[in-house]
């Protein structure tokens, strides 16, 4: 009778089951999976074959991580639904940076959507060594669940938490460069496309990513106000979501205004929305930049490839992802993390120019970094 005929399946085979069936020690089975260099090749092949016949899939990864005290994985807690992580170019760039830094360190990445943490189990049971909190509201229950685990944590953008390292930019200050660029070109009527409802309070209680968008709006408007542009010179429109289609819908509202109120320049809080502005202008037969200037923010890959190429605020999202991952890894290693200053720069491309009738200025010549 062949050896495999002696193998009897159990309802829930264990490591001990495999050891008995293979006639080897428990340690030998463990080494077959975890330390193959510690046993002979033929013995390992025999153990793995019998394990397959028994339906044993190998040691439980979570239990193995618990024994070792490390999971080899860092979790990124997202404020948006999980599919959004693969649809938003800015978030994709950030996650690419996180994944690159973790991969270089031999670590894995786990995406954890906060919206699925309704019973608190998703965060509390995540097998990770640390967390990156990506643009969450301070009072999101998932934030408290992360802090309760007392693991290394870094935040990206929001929330700002006591004694927790934070990676990101000063959104309100960063967009000032975009506002000054348009003012220098001679624009005096502006449209602003924000994400979500238009509200006056930039610090209203909203999800972290929306709070960042509102601070971009407040920074832009504050810079205009400092140059003497009052509320009559600024019209706002809210996009329902961060997509080109939603951006185009919002901009159609601005372009439908009476001629005396219609903006000659539009600032959108993300490049995605700004690309929607280009779509709406093209649909309406409005030349960009001769009749309308458009500025975005983020400097995603599509910004340089659009028609015309988009003027935008570049904030190095990929590098921010690498920095966030590096901070968590430094905390895990017991070292003090370095938090380099991130200074966004305005990249002037072909989507901005002086308004019709305004004299040429040096601001529209060349590239500004």
N, C-alpha and C positions, 0 to 999 in steps of 0.2 A: 504494500500500500504506500502511495506517495505521501510525502510529508504534509503537503497541503490538505490531504484528506483528513488529517487529524485536527485541522483548524475548525473550531466551532464558533460561530458568530454569537455575540452577546448583544442584548438590546442597546447597551451603552458601553462599548469597549473602552478600556482605560489603558494606561501605560503598563499597569500590572498584568492586564489581560494579555497584552502582546508579549510581555516577558515570559509568562507561563507557556504560551503557545510556541514561542521560539526556543524555549529551553535555555534562556539567558537571564542575566540579572537585570534588575530594574535600571541600574546605572548604565548598562550596555544599551538598552533601548533609548534612554535619555541621550547618550552620546551619539547614537545613530542620527538623531535630529539636530542636536546642539553642538556636538564636538566630533564631527566625522573623522577628524585626523587622529582620534584617540582609539579607534577600533579598526580591525582588519576590513578591507573592502568587501570580501565575501560575506563576512558577518553582517555588515551594514545592509548589503543587498538583501540578505535573508530576512532581517528584521523588518525592513521597509516593505518587502513583498508580503509578509504575513500580516503586517499592519493594514495594508490595503485590502487584503482578503477579509480581514475582520471588520473593516469599515472604520478603522481608527485614523483620524485626520492629523494626529500629532499633538504635541503639548499645547495647552491653551495659552495663546499669546498674552492675555491679560494676567494670568497667573504667573507666567514666566517673568513679565515685567515687574510684578509685585515682588517676586523673590529677589530680582536684581536691584530693585529700588529705582529703576529708570525705564521709561517707555520708549525712549529714542524718538519721540514725536512731540511736536509743538502744535498747539491748537490755535486757530485764528477764529475768533468769535465775530460773526458778521451781523450787522443790524438788518440787512436785507434778506429776502428769500434766497435760498441756495442757487437757483438758476441765474439770479442777477449777478453772481460772482463771475459767471462766464459770459455775460452779455455787456457789462459796462467796461469800456476800454480802460478807464482810469483805474478801476479796481483790479482789472486783469493785470495791468502793469505793476501795481503794488504787490499783488500776490506772486507774480513772476519773480520779483525781487526777493520776497520772503522765501519762496521755494528754492531759488538759486543759492542763497546763503545757507539754508538748511542742508541742501544736497551737498554742498562743499564740505559741510561738517559731518556728513553721514547721518543726518537726521531726516525724519519724515514730517509731512504736513497733514494736519487734519482740519477740515473746514467744519465749523460748528455754527449753524444758523440760530440766532437768538430767538427767532419766532417759533422754533420747534421746541423751545425749552419751557413750555407752558407748565409742566409738572415738576420742573427743576431737575429732572433726571438726566437730561442730555448733557448738561454742563458738569453736574456732579459725578457722572459715571464716565466721562470722557477719559480715556487712558492716554494722558499727556503729561509732559514734564513741566510745561509752562504755557502761558497764553499771550497772544496778541489780541487786544481789543480794538476792533476796527470800526471807528465812528459810531459809537453807541451813546445813547442818552445816559446821563449820570444815574438816573433813577430806574433804569431798566433792571428788572429782577435778575437777569442773567449776569449783570455786573456784580451784584452782591454774591451770587453763587460762585463766581470765579474767585472773588476775594476771600470767601469762606474757606476755599481749598488751600490757601496760603502757599501757593506756588509762585514762581517767578512770573511777573506780569509786566507788560509794556502796553501803553495805549498809542494808537495812531489817530491823530486828529482829536477825537473826543472819546471818552470824557477825560477831563483833567482831574486826577485823583491825588490826594495827599500821599507823599512818599512813594509814588509810582512813576517811573520814567515815562516820558511822553515824546513821541516823534511826530513832527508835523511843522506847519508853517503858521505865521500870523496872517490869516486870510484877509482881514480888514486892511492891513497895511500892504499886502501883496498886490491887491487890485488897484491901489493908488497909482501905480506906474501906468496901468492901462488907461485910467481916467486922465492922467496928465498928458499922455500921448495924444489922446483924442482932443483934449483942450488945446494943446500946442498946434494941432492941425487946423484949428479954427472952428471946431464943432461947438454948437450952443444948444442944440436940441437932441436929447438922448432918449433911447429906449433901453430898458433893462429887463432881461428875461431871467427870472428866478425859478427855483424848483419848489413846487408846492404853492399854497396860497400866498398872496402878497400881504405881508403884515408889516407894521411899523416897528415892532420890537425885535431887534436882531437877536436877542438872547431869550426869546420865548421858549417854552418847554416843548421841544420837538426832538425827533431822533437826531443823533449826533451828526449824520451827514447833512441833514437839512439845516442844522444850526450853522455848520460851516458855510453853506450856501448863503444863508441870511447875513452872515458876517461879511461875505464878499459884497453883497448888495450894500450894506451899511457903509463899508469902506469906500466903495465907488461913489456913493451919493455924498458922503462926507467930503471927499476930495473935490467934487463938483461944487458943493456948497462953499468951500473955502475959496473957490475961484469966482464966486458971485453967481453961480447958477442956482436959482431957487426951484421950488417944487414945480413951478409951471414949465420948467425946461426939462423935466424928467417924467417919463411915463413908464409904468411898470406893467409887466404881464407875467402871469404864473404858468409854468408848464406842469402838466399833471404827473409827468414822470421824466426821467432822464433819457430821452430818446430823440432822434432826429425828427420823427413825425410830430412828437409833442412840441418840440422847439419850433417847428414850422407853423403849427397851429397858433402858438402864442405870438409869433412874429406877424402873422397875418392880421391880428388885431391891431398891432402897432402901425402896420402899413395902411390900414383902413382909416386911420385918423385924418381929420381935416388937414389940408396942406400946411397951415400955420402951426400945427401941433405935431405934425409927422416928424419923427426923428430923422436926423441925417447920419446918426451913428447909433449902433446897437451894441451893448455889452451883454453877453450871456455868461452865466456863472459856470458853465462847463463847455468844453469844446463840442461835445455831442449836441448840445442845444444850439451852439453857434453854427454848426454845420446845418442844422435845421433852418436857421435864419438864412443861410445861403440858398437853401432849397426854396424857401418862401419868396425870396427876392427874385430868383430866376423864374419862378412860376409867374410872378407879377410883372416880369419884363423890366425889373429895376437893376441897373448895372452896379455891380460891386467891384471896385470901390468908387467909381466916378459919381454915382448918385447916392450911395449908401455905404458907410463903413461898418465893418463887423469885427468884433473882438471876442475871443473866447478865453478859456482858462483851463490849464492842465498840460497842454502840448502833447496830446496823444498822437499816435502814428498817423492817423488820417488827417491831422491838421495841416501838415506840410504837403500832403498829396491832394488836397481839395482844390476846387476851381472857383475863385482864385485861392492860392495858399493862404491859410488862416493866420492872422496876427493873434498871438495868444500869450498868456502867462505860463512860463515853463517852471514846473515845481519838482522835477526829477522824481516821479512816482516810483520808478523801478529802484532807484537808490534809497528812497525812504523805506521800501520793503526790505532791502538788504540790511539797513540800519536797524529796523525793528527786530528782525530775526537775530542780528548780532547781539543786541542788547539782552534778549532772553538767554542766548547762549552764554554770554558773559555772566549773567546772574546765576545760571546753573553751575558755572565754573567757580563761583564765589569771588569773582573779580568785580571791580567797580566799572560799570559800563560807561563808554564814551558817548556823548550826545552831541555830535557835530551840528553846528548852526546851518540851517537850510534856508537859503536866500533865493526866492523865486526871481526869475528874470523875464523881462518882456522880450519876446521874439517878434520883431516886426516883419511881416510878410506882405503879400499883395492884397489883402482884404481891407486895408485902411488907406485913406488919402484925404486931402482937404475937401471940405464940402463945396458944392458948386458955388462959384463966385468968390471963394476965399483965396487969398494969395498963397503961393507956395511957401513952404517952410522947410527947414533942414530936417525936421522930424520924419518926413516921408521919404528921405533918401537913404538907401542902404539898409543894413541890418543893425538892429540895436540889441545889445545883450548886456 
